[in-house]
Amino acid sequence: MPKINKCHRCGATSYKPVIKRDENGTMMPSGEHQCVGCKLVFTDIDAWRTAPAEKEQAQTEGQDGQ
């Protein structure tokens, strides 16, 4: 059974919270996450798990045939 909880780019199975300074200079979680493999930054876990929209792939494939 394939792993569902993995990065669509590199296949890494974990990510970490992105820590940034807030307006007061305090280090806090930013609400973003970063893949430990390819360093992809995202806010939605589904964006980490799944590839970009199929529409983008179709546009790329259409350019190859021209």
N, C-alpha and C positions, 0 to 999 in steps of 0.2 A: 504494500500500500504506500503510495507516494506521500511525502511529508507536505502538509498544507501550510504549516506555519514556517515559511522560509521566504527569503528575499527573491523577488522575480528576476533580479539582475545577476546576483552572484551565488545564490543558493545558501547563503549564511542563515543560520537558524536562530540568531539572536540580534537584538538591537538595544540601545541604551538611551536614556533621556539626555537631551541637550540642555546643558546648564549655562545660563547667561546672567549678566548683571541686570537688575531691574533699575528703575529710575532713581532709587536711593543708593545704588551701588552694591546691593546685597546679591550674592550669588543664589539664583533660584532656578528651578526647572522652568523652561520656556514654553512647554506644551508641545515641543517638537521632539522627535526621536531621530536617532542616527543608526543605520545599519553598521554592525561591527565589521562586516566584510568589505563592502564597496563604498562606505561612507555616505550613502544616499540619505538625505534629510527629508523627513516627512512628518505630517501631523496626523494622518489617517492610516491606521495599521493596514487597511485594505490596499492602500497605495504601495505599501512595501511588499505585500503578498502577491499582488496581481500586476501584470504588465499594463502599460498604457493602453488607452482605448484602441480597439481594433481599427477604428477609422484611420489612425496614424499609420498603422501597419499597411493598410490598403493603399494609402497615398504613396508610401515608400515603394511598395511593390509595383504600382502603376508607373512610377518614374523609371524603373529598371527596364521596362519594355519599350521605352521611347528611344 
